Amino acid sequence: MKGLRSTAFAAIATLGTLFVPPLMAQTDGPAYVRHVMTTVKPERVAEFESLLEERAATLSESGQQGFRNVYESVQGDLYTYLIEDPVPSIATLDEPPAAMPSLDWTRRVQEAVTAQRSVIIRAYPDLSIPAGAGTEPGLVHYRLRRNIPARTQEYYQWQANELVPAMRESGRPAWFFTGRVIAGGSPQSWISLAHVDNWASLEVNNFAETMTPAERGQMFSRGSSVLSYSEDSFFRIRPDLSFAAD
């Protein structure tokens, strides 16, 4: 498919779309989402952020619908930004980006970036928890999990039957999104975003009132047994670099 083969250009164009709770942390979110992970040269961070602000303003002035969330890494790989925007359908990947950026804008982005990875994710609303009214942005826990080949369905069922129900019963996190990579990476890869109130809340056992330590340990052991790779990082939301239609 032409759109999937053009992910490098689409990633650059994506870099410019108020905070909307991450995608399927909404009850009526899109079926797919694009995640662009971009690492910037330290000396070009200010310029890169200026370009994101410029792109967001262009989208707003053009009457673009939808939204784009921008996150900045606060732990792990620094000078890294996660940009996410909705993909209404796979067919729309063949369409040119909304409010096409100028060649000069594209060149300046390319010169500021050292690495970039773009993936298309299929959303799983049944594995997600919508954000409640008045939920503050806070921090975001980004999780990348890759299951062992031929055990994708088993990992899905663990999430659907154990992990997410346990989260819902405990009432934490305030919102949670899960999706599986369908283009740009391994189809065994799952990406989740979880709300974090603050750093101190990471030391709190979210399941303390609903599960015994043994039950919690056994649950996570069952999930880990079908994984071949895990990666965790933390981001903060940057509303000043993001875009949301009125």
C-alpha positions, 0 to 999 in steps of 0.5 A: 500500500502506498501510504504504508510505504510512505511512513517516513514522509508521513511521520514528518508531516505528522509532527505538527498536529489543548490536550485530548485524552490519548485516543482510545482512552476515549469511548469513541476514539478512532480505530487506528492511531499513528505513533511517531517517536522522534529523537532530536539533536540537543542543540536543535530542541528549541527550533524543533519545538518552534516547528511543532508550534508552527505546524499546530497553528497551521492545522488550527488555521486550516480548520483541520478536524481531530487532534494531535497529542505531543509528549516529551520524554522525561525518563529514558531517551531524552530529547525524544518526543512522541506524537500521536494522531488518529487514523480514521481508516487504513485507506486514509494513509494513501491520502496526502497529509492535511495542510501539507507542510512547506518544503522548508519546514520539512527540511528544517525538521529533517535537519533537527532529527537524529532518529524517527520511528513511525508505527500504525496501531490498531486500537483495542477499546476492550483493553482500554479505560476511558478518561473520566471527566476532569482527569488531569493530564499528569505523566504518561507511562509508555509501555512496549510489549512484544509477545512470543510468536504464535502467542498473540491471542494468548497475550490478548486474552490475558489482558482482556480477562485479567489485567484490564478487569483488575485495573477497572476494579481498582479504579486505577489508572485514571485512563489506559490505552492499548493497541497492537502494531499493524504497520511499521513494526512487529505485529506481536508488538503491543503499545499502551499508555497509562495515566500517572498522577505524579512520580510518588504515585509510582510507588503505590500498589494500585491493586492493594485494596482488590488483590493480595500480593500473591494474586498480583504477582501470579497475574503478572507472572502469567502475562510475562510468561508469553512476552519476549521483550518489554520496554518502559518510558515516561513522558509528559504531555505538552499541550503547547505543542499539541492541537485539538479542533474546536 
